[in-house]
């Protein structure tokens, strides 16, 4: 055997248009393409589809009947234009009328100059074969023309006589293929997505616009408070305030210690209070993080279980029109965000926010005139933050949508690995996957770019803040000691890092709440089948 070969075996259809499933990455030749469509008896099906051969077939070919899938796969093998074509029972899914057309026009007609190896149970095709391989029940086989095999092997002759007798007893087979085709093409006509003549079956993934609805935050809060109910928020804020107070008071106490503020007190007095403040800080910050962990884990658990419960009770049509990668994205990346990333970002946001508020209060206590500058600084900080969050939020949403496409393409390639290898189209699918990954990485790059923009703008703004503190201290507008001046400046210098961390974490929390929004959609709004038990229908 010499020459390139192709196998048409497993009926695998990718989530694309019918034309792309036939071309399978090869250039489009309109004349040869139309000839193959005619010999594979696909034109009547195209006439019934709203978009013809530009109709999307959905994941796993959900809109096609078994016969349509078989003929599309056959057309794909013929269009590949190989010298040897192996057809693994491609006629089993079509009716007699269509099968006869394919045999006469395609296998014995269009492919007449090629070597076609057909595995089939339809013995009436044996007369048309140049050579036949007859498999015996004991593992042996005979090869030759039909007349030779019948003459030389009694087992072959008796088998054909037996099958012919059974065929005469069977009733006429109805043309069920046409009925299936009419039934299957109803789905594309209901689709409202039509781009460049392509009728789409799989709709775009749902995506919110602008800011998240307050109901998303409210739902997450109600799910996370658990046994604490409404006492969670005041208790948690109290822990944050007290832990921040102990942090600053321990450092202020160090300044008192250096200055011997209480002249008649011993060394043990100063060291005892300092140690007490630090021990209280450890206890309070520990309680704060324990409550935060309980809150986030409880909310994530309830959302995940709710989404899982509803998707198991979703209608079958939902799974048909939803790519598997889209569902996997909800229960992999989005679930990971709820389990790990949100709690980490909240932890990193709460601490710097408390520290910044403490710095402002400390500056006002030592330098009352500094309170005049606070409204201006806060306004500028908020303006930059809102401007940054608008872009960051949308980038996160685009990232989630593009990641779903990567999951879908990867899963589809794994399912069709056998067909992809048979057609030697590995490089084509790798290129498509790389393109989708590059598109997703573009969003990741832009995310880092706007974070750098945020850092530069906050650094410039914080320089003004430090300058105001320094001038008020150096010109001795207020009676402030050297130790207190050093304390204020040391905290003022930390403002840029605290502010960048807080804003970045808050923006990241908002963008990660897109995962909450997406899982909440599955957990609360997904269409459901009828209840498992309907008391009204009980006998």
Phi, psi and omega per residue, in radians:
X1 nan 2.203 3.114
X2 -2.345 2.645 -3.116
X3 1.928 2.800 3.125
X4 -1.232 2.529 -3.111
X5 -2.264 2.799 3.125
X6 -2.482 2.531 3.139
X7 -1.987 2.192 3.007
X8 -1.873 1.622 -3.070
X9 -2.073 -1.550 -3.096
X10 -1.148 2.353 -3.130
X11 -1.452 1.432 -3.132
X12 -1.858 2.223 3.137
X13 -2.115 2.268 3.118
X14 -1.587 2.795 -3.087
X15 -1.329 1.499 -3.110
X16 -2.793 -3.025 3.090
X17 -1.281 2.838 3.117
X18 -1.088 -0.673 -3.127
X19 -1.088 -0.761 3.140
X20 -1.184 -0.533 3.068
X21 -1.176 -0.540 3.117
X22 -1.418 -0.787 3.140
X23 -1.149 -0.722 3.091
X24 0.945 0.781 3.070
X25 1.576 -0.070 3.134
X26 -1.519 2.763 3.107
X27 -1.098 2.625 -3.093
X28 -1.515 2.059 3.049
X29 -1.967 1.824 -2.980
X30 -1.062 -0.685 -3.088
X31 -1.206 -0.883 -3.130
X32 -1.140 -0.652 3.131
X33 -1.061 -0.789 -3.122
X34 -1.174 -0.631 3.091
X35 -1.088 -0.746 -3.131
X36 -1.176 -0.656 3.102
X37 -1.065 -0.721 -3.119
X38 -1.195 -0.799 -3.068
X39 -1.250 -0.427 3.104
X40 -1.602 0.117 3.053
X41 1.003 0.796 3.134
X42 -1.794 -0.302 -3.068
X43 -1.052 -0.716 3.095
X44 -1.048 -0.608 3.096
X45 -1.211 -0.717 3.136
X46 -1.072 -0.618 -3.129
X47 -1.154 -0.410 -3.133
X48 -1.561 -0.359 3.096
X49 -1.361 2.551 -3.119
X50 -1.109 -0.629 -3.104
X51 -1.907 0.243 -3.110
X52 1.076 -2.361 3.137
X53 -1.381 -0.016 3.066
X54 -1.675 0.279 3.092
X55 -1.487 2.283 3.061
X56 -1.233 2.477 -3.079
X57 -1.743 -0.095 3.137
X58 1.388 2.953 -3.126
X59 -1.181 2.327 -3.124
X60 1.106 0.329 3.083
X61 1.117 0.798 -3.020
X62 -1.136 -0.420 -3.077
X63 -1.583 0.048 -3.062
X64 -1.926 2.597 3.005
X65 -1.406 2.989 3.128
X66 -1.076 -0.686 3.122
X67 -1.161 -0.680 3.110
X68 -1.139 -0.705 3.079
X69 -1.064 -0.763 -3.119
X70 -1.086 -0.736 -3.111
X71 -1.257 -0.590 3.070
X72 -1.162 -0.735 3.100
X73 -1.138 -0.644 3.074
X74 -1.116 -0.774 3.117
X75 -1.088 -0.637 3.092
X76 -1.083 -0.749 -3.137
X77 -1.175 -0.700 3.138
X78 -1.174 -0.706 -3.109
X79 -1.183 -0.440 3.124
X80 -1.113 -0.377 3.009
X81 1.013 0.999 3.090
X82 -1.776 2.771 -3.101
X83 -1.244 -0.592 -3.118
X84 -2.148 2.256 -3.118
X85 -2.180 2.151 3.081
X86 -1.752 2.110 -3.126
X87 -1.957 1.979 -3.080
X88 -1.661 1.545 3.045
X89 0.948 0.829 -3.103
X90 -1.271 -0.257 -3.085
X91 -1.604 -0.090 -3.056
X92 -1.214 -0.448 -3.060
X93 -1.657 0.012 -3.109
X94 -1.980 2.793 3.141
X95 -1.417 3.054 -3.033
X96 -1.095 -0.714 -3.103
X97 -1.117 -0.827 3.135
X98 -1.184 -0.684 3.125
X99 -1.066 -0.712 3.110
X100 -1.099 -0.703 3.129
X101 -1.104 -0.750 -3.116
X102 -1.141 -0.731 -3.127
X103 -1.125 -0.807 -3.069
X104 -1.292 -0.795 -3.030
X105 -1.512 -0.571 -3.045
X106 -1.752 -1.135 -3.016
X107 -1.171 -0.823 -3.118
X108 -1.610 -0.112 -3.119
X109 -1.936 -1.377 -3.061
X110 -1.090 -0.599 -3.111
X111 -1.709 0.371 -3.047
X112 -1.060 -0.605 -3.100
X113 -1.515 0.096 -3.106
X114 -2.032 2.866 3.084
X115 -1.545 2.063 -3.119
X116 -2.053 2.121 3.069
X117 -1.866 1.952 -3.040
X118 -1.959 2.101 3.013
X119 -1.674 2.081 -3.058
X120 -2.675 2.776 3.056
X121 -1.762 0.000 -3.130
X122 -1.503 1.700 -3.014
X123 -1.266 -0.250 3.127
X124 -1.184 -0.260 3.117
X125 -1.466 -0.130 -3.078
X126 -1.108 -0.564 -3.125
X127 -1.161 -0.437 -3.105
X128 -1.517 -0.175 -3.064
X129 -1.437 2.486 3.053
X130 -1.233 -0.678 3.082
X131 -2.455 2.627 -3.120
X132 -2.257 2.451 3.054
X133 -1.938 1.993 -3.103
X134 -1.795 2.145 -3.115
X135 -1.672 2.127 3.080
X136 -1.463 2.843 -3.140
X137 -1.235 -0.321 -3.102
X138 -1.629 0.155 3.116
X139 1.676 -0.143 3.096
X140 -1.542 2.930 -3.136
X141 -2.569 2.763 3.051
X142 -2.185 2.493 -3.117
X143 -2.191 2.353 3.097
X144 2.777 -3.027 3.076
X145 -1.334 2.766 -3.050
X146 -1.033 -0.787 -3.107
X147 -1.103 -0.697 -3.140
X148 -1.149 -0.729 -3.121
X149 -1.171 -0.694 3.114
X150 -1.142 -0.635 -3.101
X151 -1.313 -0.625 -3.023
X152 -1.669 -0.369 -3.059
X153 -2.225 1.911 -3.134
X154 -1.087 -0.544 -3.133
X155 -1.101 -0.644 3.123
X156 -1.200 -0.784 -3.118
X157 -1.100 -0.758 -3.137
X158 -1.175 -0.601 3.123
X159 -1.115 -0.813 -3.123
X160 -1.152 -0.635 3.108
X161 -1.166 -0.681 3.140
X162 -1.152 -0.779 -3.123
X163 -1.174 -0.663 3.138
X164 -1.121 -0.647 3.105
X165 -1.166 -0.683 3.113
X166 -1.183 -0.630 -3.136
X167 -1.099 -0.650 -3.108
X168 -1.181 -0.435 -3.128
X169 -1.452 -0.366 -3.071
X170 -1.300 2.510 3.064
X171 -1.247 2.837 -3.136
X172 -1.116 2.319 -3.110
X173 -1.393 2.248 3.114
X174 -1.278 2.718 -3.140
X175 -1.448 1.414 -3.080
X176 -1.406 -0.329 -3.080
X177 -1.111 -0.731 -3.140
X178 -1.116 -0.692 3.106
X179 -1.089 -0.737 3.114
X180 -1.081 -0.712 -3.108
X181 -1.100 -0.749 -3.140
X182 -1.096 -0.671 -3.131
X183 -1.192 -0.669 -3.010
X184 -1.305 -0.463 -3.023
X185 -1.469 0.065 3.102
X186 -1.178 -0.564 -3.044
X187 -1.109 -0.824 3.140
X188 -1.047 -0.611 -3.108
X189 -1.156 -0.405 3.129
X190 -1.469 -0.118 -3.086
X191 -1.364 2.422 3.136
X192 -1.770 0.035 -3.106
X193 -1.666 2.060 3.132
X194 -2.487 1.874 -3.111
X195 -2.198 2.181 3.110
X196 0.943 0.638 3.137
X197 1.436 -0.086 -3.123
X198 -1.568 2.138 3.089
X199 -1.540 2.057 -3.051
X200 -1.682 2.435 3.076
X201 -1.709 -0.773 -3.127
X202 -1.485 1.992 -3.137
X203 -1.321 2.913 3.084
X204 -1.157 2.589 3.106
X205 -1.188 2.473 -3.115
X206 -1.090 2.373 -3.123
X207 -2.522 2.210 3.099
X208 -1.299 2.843 3.109
X209 -2.188 2.739 -3.113
X210 0.994 -2.621 -3.079
X211 -1.276 2.771 3.105
X212 -1.215 2.564 3.097
X213 -1.177 2.542 3.132
X214 -1.057 -0.480 -3.125
X215 -1.094 -0.485 3.118
X216 -1.152 -0.816 3.121
X217 -1.153 -0.690 -3.126
X218 -1.114 -0.753 3.125
X219 -1.085 -0.776 -3.134
X220 -1.096 -0.731 3.141
X221 -1.136 -0.789 -3.125
X222 -1.110 -0.599 3.116
X223 -1.294 -0.540 -3.020
X224 -1.505 -0.446 -3.042
X225 -1.155 -0.514 3.057
X226 1.004 -2.242 -3.063
X227 -1.254 -0.305 -3.115
X228 -1.294 -0.430 -3.126
X229 0.960 -2.338 -3.067
X230 -1.363 -0.178 3.121
X231 -1.398 -0.130 -3.078
X232 -1.101 -0.873 -3.025
X233 -1.103 -0.908 3.124
X234 -1.094 -0.611 3.130
X235 -1.179 -0.738 -3.133
X236 -1.180 -0.740 3.117
X237 -1.104 -0.666 3.105
X238 -1.072 -0.728 3.109
X239 -1.119 -0.708 3.131
X240 -1.121 -0.792 -3.132
X241 -1.099 -0.803 -3.100
X242 -1.174 -0.692 3.120
X243 -1.169 -0.652 3.086
X244 -1.175 -0.708 3.131
X245 -1.079 -0.766 -3.126
X246 -1.141 -0.586 3.110
X247 -1.103 -0.889 -3.095
X248 -1.253 -0.660 -3.109
X249 -1.140 -0.605 3.121
X250 -1.125 -0.640 3.114
X251 -1.307 -0.658 3.062
X252 -1.123 -0.653 3.116
X253 -1.119 -0.577 3.057
X254 -1.094 -0.708 3.102
X255 -1.113 -0.722 3.072
X256 -1.067 -0.697 -3.118
X257 -1.118 -0.760 3.133
X258 -1.097 -0.685 -3.097
X259 -1.481 -0.084 -3.040
X260 0.940 0.920 -3.046
X261 -1.014 -0.672 3.049
X262 -1.825 1.662 -2.919
X263 -1.104 -0.578 -3.030
X264 -1.638 0.180 3.129
X265 -1.657 2.633 -3.080
X266 -1.481 3.018 3.099
X267 -1.078 -0.677 -3.138
X268 -1.115 -0.557 3.116
X269 -1.095 -0.845 -3.131
X270 -1.165 -0.815 -3.104
X271 -1.168 -0.618 3.136
X272 -1.119 -0.816 3.129
X273 -1.152 -0.657 3.135
X274 -1.099 -0.784 3.119
X275 -1.133 -0.705 3.133
X276 -1.063 -0.754 3.137
X277 -1.090 -0.725 -3.130
X278 -1.208 -0.634 3.087
X279 -1.166 -0.706 3.088
X280 -1.117 -0.657 3.111
X281 -1.070 -0.778 3.136
X282 -1.061 -0.779 -3.123
X283 -1.149 -0.785 -3.092
X284 -1.192 -0.747 -3.127
X285 -1.189 -0.563 3.065
X286 -1.136 -0.780 3.085
X287 -1.103 -0.657 3.121
X288 -1.079 -0.811 -3.102
X289 -1.260 -0.542 3.082
X290 -1.138 -0.762 3.108
X291 -1.140 -0.695 3.129
X292 -1.121 -0.751 3.109
X293 -1.094 -0.747 3.107
X294 -1.063 -0.753 -3.113
X295 -1.076 -0.872 -3.064
X296 -1.239 -0.734 -3.126
X297 -1.151 -0.698 3.131
X298 -1.116 -0.777 3.133
X299 -1.133 -0.755 -3.129
X300 -1.110 -0.733 -3.128
X301 -1.099 -0.803 -3.109
X302 -1.166 -0.690 3.123
X303 -1.157 -0.761 -3.111
X304 -1.139 -0.794 3.139
X305 -1.157 -0.661 3.097
X306 -1.118 -0.755 3.124
X307 -1.140 -0.728 3.125
X308 -1.126 -0.708 -3.125
X309 -1.111 -0.710 -3.076
X310 -1.369 -0.569 -3.137
X311 -1.260 -0.476 3.057
X312 -1.255 -0.298 3.141
X313 -1.953 0.262 3.126
X314 -1.367 2.671 3.108
X315 -1.101 2.707 3.134
X316 -1.085 -0.589 -3.110
X317 -1.098 -0.514 3.103
X318 -1.102 -0.750 3.129
X319 -1.227 -0.477 3.125
X320 -1.220 -0.707 -3.057
X321 -1.686 0.006 3.121
X322 -1.903 2.048 3.090
X323 -1.001 2.503 -3.097
X324 -1.073 -0.582 3.124
X325 -1.088 -0.573 3.127
X326 -1.169 -0.715 3.114
X327 -1.231 -0.721 3.122
X328 -1.067 -0.636 3.141
X329 -1.069 -0.638 3.121
X330 -1.131 -0.736 -3.020
X331 -1.697 0.147 3.042
X332 -2.085 -1.369 -3.074
X333 -1.147 -0.850 -3.111
X334 -1.115 -0.675 3.097
X335 -1.172 -0.666 3.091
X336 -1.106 -0.659 3.099
X337 -1.065 -0.780 3.141
X338 -1.185 -0.666 -3.068
X339 -1.318 -0.630 -2.968
X340 -2.148 -0.834 -2.934
X341 -1.331 -0.715 -3.092
X342 -1.102 -0.792 -3.124
X343 -1.116 -0.630 3.125
X344 -1.181 -0.747 3.132
X345 -1.188 -0.660 3.087
X346 -1.119 -0.725 3.125
X347 -1.075 -0.760 -3.115
X348 -1.300 -0.357 3.138
X349 -1.488 -0.690 -3.048
X350 -1.157 -0.749 -3.095
X351 -1.094 -0.900 3.137
X352 -1.147 -0.541 3.104
X353 -1.114 -0.807 3.093
X354 -1.064 -0.697 -3.137
X355 -1.158 -0.707 -3.137
X356 -1.154 -0.772 3.097
X357 -1.052 -0.693 3.096
X358 -1.106 -0.680 3.113
X359 -1.110 -0.789 3.132
X360 -1.070 -0.771 3.135
X361 -1.119 -0.720 3.140
X362 -1.111 -0.716 3.122
X363 -1.135 -0.673 3.130
X364 -1.183 -0.634 3.133
X365 -1.122 -0.775 -3.117
X366 -1.449 -0.596 -3.088
X367 -2.257 1.494 -3.058
X368 -0.985 -0.583 -3.116
X369 -1.171 -0.308 3.140
X370 -1.129 -0.375 3.132
X371 -1.068 -0.442 3.129
X372 -1.143 -0.634 -3.078
X373 -1.414 -0.314 -3.040
X374 -1.082 -0.821 3.134
X375 -1.000 -0.695 -3.140
X376 -1.153 -0.806 -3.135
X377 -1.104 -0.741 3.139
X378 -1.102 -0.721 3.116
X379 -1.058 -0.788 -3.137
X380 -1.152 -0.706 3.102
X381 -1.080 -0.780 -3.126
X382 -1.139 -0.706 -3.135
X383 -1.054 -0.832 3.134
X384 -1.127 -0.696 -3.119
X385 -1.121 -0.806 -3.132
X386 -1.109 -0.698 3.125
X387 -1.102 -0.700 3.127
X388 -1.218 -0.751 -3.067
X389 -1.142 -0.575 -3.139
X390 -1.039 -0.738 3.124
X391 -1.312 -0.757 -3.092
X392 -1.073 -0.701 -3.117
X393 -1.100 -0.812 -3.114
X394 -1.207 -0.617 3.107
X395 -1.101 -0.666 3.115
X396 -1.128 -0.700 3.126
X397 -1.152 -0.747 3.115
X398 -1.109 -0.668 3.118
X399 -1.063 -0.746 -3.138
X400 -1.123 -0.715 -3.133
X401 -1.181 -0.750 -3.120
X402 -1.237 -0.520 3.082
X403 -1.171 -0.616 3.086
X404 -1.069 -0.675 3.112
X405 -1.120 -0.663 3.102
X406 -1.125 -0.796 3.115
X407 -1.052 -0.758 -3.113
X408 -1.109 -0.809 -3.129
X409 -1.121 -0.725 -3.132
X410 -1.133 -0.810 -3.141
X411 -1.115 -0.691 3.128
X412 -1.138 -0.680 3.121
X413 -1.155 -0.654 3.113
X414 -1.136 -0.765 -3.132
X415 -1.121 -0.636 -3.093
X416 -1.742 0.373 -3.081
X417 -0.994 -0.706 -3.120
X418 -1.067 -0.795 3.138
X419 -1.211 -0.712 -3.124
X420 -1.077 -0.739 3.112
X421 -1.192 -0.677 -3.129
X422 -1.089 -0.629 -3.140
X423 -1.623 0.033 3.135
X424 0.953 0.813 -3.121
X425 -1.956 0.501 -3.126
X426 -1.084 -0.762 -3.110
X427 -1.112 -0.606 3.134
X428 -1.126 -0.771 -3.117
X429 -1.313 -0.586 3.063
X430 -1.119 -0.699 3.115
X431 -1.115 -0.731 3.123
X432 -1.111 -0.740 3.135
X433 -1.157 -0.707 3.104
X434 -1.106 -0.654 3.110
X435 -1.113 -0.768 3.113
X436 -1.127 -0.676 3.124
X437 -1.196 -0.664 3.083
X438 -1.098 -0.730 3.104
X439 -1.073 -0.673 3.114
X440 -1.220 -0.654 3.133
X441 -1.217 -0.426 3.061
X442 -1.038 -0.722 3.123
X443 -1.139 -0.711 3.136
X444 -1.088 -0.721 3.115
X445 -1.110 -0.760 3.135
X446 -1.137 -0.578 3.102
X447 -1.069 -0.788 3.100
X448 -1.181 -0.592 -3.139
X449 -1.123 -0.777 -3.123
X450 -1.271 -0.435 3.041
X451 -1.188 -0.657 3.072
X452 -1.162 -0.671 3.093
X453 -1.058 -0.746 3.125
X454 -1.088 -0.745 -3.116
X455 -1.099 -0.740 -3.130
X456 -1.121 -0.801 -3.108
X457 -1.165 -0.685 3.099
X458 -1.184 -0.625 3.116
X459 -1.120 -0.737 3.119
X460 -1.123 -0.719 -3.118
X461 -1.202 -0.628 -3.133
X462 -1.233 -0.477 3.065
X463 -1.047 -0.661 3.091
X464 -1.135 -0.710 3.120
X465 -1.066 -0.812 3.138
X466 -1.148 -0.641 3.140
X467 -1.099 -0.754 3.124
X468 -1.074 -0.797 3.125
X469 -1.063 -0.780 -3.097
X470 -1.121 -0.766 -3.121
X471 -1.136 -0.719 3.135
X472 -1.150 -0.557 3.130
X473 -1.391 -0.767 -3.047
X474 -1.233 -0.637 -3.133
X475 -1.490 0.086 3.016
X476 0.921 0.789 3.073
X477 -1.111 -0.586 3.092
X478 -2.097 2.722 3.139
X479 -1.375 1.631 -3.069
X480 -2.239 2.352 -3.070
X481 -1.365 2.943 3.129
X482 -1.125 -0.678 -3.141
X483 -1.133 -0.731 3.115
X484 -1.192 -0.637 3.091
X485 -1.079 -0.794 3.099
X486 -1.085 -0.659 3.125
X487 -1.105 -0.815 -3.119
X488 -1.139 -0.764 -3.123
X489 -1.169 -0.649 3.127
X490 -1.120 -0.643 3.090
X491 -1.318 -0.628 -3.138
X492 -1.108 -0.616 3.138
X493 -1.170 -0.478 -3.136
X494 -1.403 -0.168 -3.101
X495 -0.995 -0.809 -3.114
X496 -0.981 -0.819 -3.113
X497 -1.151 -0.737 3.113
X498 -1.100 -0.763 -3.077
X499 -1.177 -0.780 3.124
X500 -1.099 -0.738 3.140
X501 -1.125 -0.768 -3.108
X502 -1.123 -0.835 -3.097
X503 -1.176 -0.747 3.125
X504 -1.076 -0.712 3.133
X505 -1.200 -0.706 3.109
X506 -1.110 -0.734 3.099
X507 -1.149 -0.665 3.117
X508 -1.165 -0.655 3.092
X509 -1.089 -0.753 3.140
X510 -1.109 -0.762 3.136
X511 -1.178 -0.624 3.137
X512 -1.282 -0.313 3.044
X513 -1.233 -0.159 2.963
X514 -1.075 -0.605 3.088
X515 -1.171 -0.659 3.062
X516 -1.086 -0.772 -3.135
X517 -1.071 -0.737 -3.095
X518 -1.217 -0.749 3.100
X519 -1.222 -0.612 3.107
X520 -1.110 -0.597 3.072
X521 -1.084 -0.762 3.107
X522 -1.176 -0.638 -3.024
X523 -1.401 -0.353 -3.031
X524 -2.230 -0.529 -2.980
X525 -1.966 -0.126 -3.105
X526 -1.117 2.406 3.126
X527 -1.100 2.411 -3.070
X528 -2.083 2.710 2.994
X529 -1.308 3.107 3.090
X530 -1.117 2.769 -3.111
X531 -1.038 2.666 3.120
X532 -1.047 -0.680 -3.133
X533 -2.200 2.222 3.115
X534 -2.036 1.730 -3.075
X535 -0.972 -0.572 -3.098
X536 -1.105 -0.401 -3.101
X537 -1.656 0.051 3.137
X538 -1.159 2.495 -3.135
X539 -1.208 nan nan
